[in-house]
Amino acid sequence: MRAIDISTTTWRKSSYSNESGGQCLEVADGIPLVPVRDSKAPTGPVLVFEPTAWSSFVAGVKGGQLSA
């Protein structure tokens, strides 16, 4: 597994995160992979996805194919 440097990455909160602080997912743009983290734990673990896998996941969420 190769390491990626996300130390200077700019994170953005998902538009699906709610205003009261729940379900806060952050995604970073601008690198070949898609890093994702919990905004409530910014120094915690980061999941990294290939762009096609992330696109499939987002499409599934938007299409109602995935639910909590």
C-alpha positions in Angstrom: 0.0 0.0 0.0 1.4 3.4 -0.9 1.3 6.4 1.4 -0.3 9.6 0.4 0.3 13.0 1.9 -2.9 14.7 3.1 -1.2 17.2 5.5 -1.9 20.2 3.2 -5.3 18.9 2.0 -8.3 21.2 2.1 -11.3 19.4 3.5 -15.0 20.2 2.8 -18.0 19.0 4.7 -20.5 16.9 2.9 -23.7 18.7 1.8 -25.5 15.7 3.5 -24.1 16.6 6.9 -26.7 18.3 9.1 -26.5 21.6 10.9 -26.6 20.2 14.4 -23.2 18.5 14.1 -24.4 15.0 13.3 -23.4 12.8 10.4 -20.4 15.0 9.5 -18.4 13.6 6.7 -15.6 15.5 5.2 -14.0 14.9 1.8 -10.8 16.3 0.3 -10.4 17.2 -3.3 -7.5 17.9 -5.5 -5.5 14.7 -5.3 -5.8 11.5 -7.4 -7.6 9.6 -4.6 -10.6 10.5 -2.4 -9.8 10.8 1.3 -12.8 10.8 3.7 -12.9 11.5 7.4 -15.3 12.2 10.3 -15.3 16.0 10.9 -15.8 15.4 14.6 -12.4 13.5 14.7 -10.1 15.4 12.3 -7.0 13.8 13.7 -8.6 10.3 13.5 -8.5 7.8 10.8 -8.9 8.6 7.1 -10.5 6.3 4.6 -9.1 6.6 1.1 -11.1 5.5 -2.0 -10.4 5.2 -5.7 -12.4 7.8 -7.5 -14.6 5.3 -9.3 -15.4 3.5 -6.0 -16.3 6.8 -4.4 -18.5 7.8 -7.3 -20.4 4.5 -7.1 -20.9 5.0 -3.3 -22.2 8.5 -3.7 -24.5 7.4 -6.5 -25.8 4.6 -4.3 -26.5 7.0 -1.4 -28.2 9.5 -3.7 -30.3 6.8 -5.3 -31.5 5.4 -2.0 -29.7 2.1 -2.5 -27.8 2.5 0.8 -29.5 3.3 4.1 -28.5 3.4 7.7 
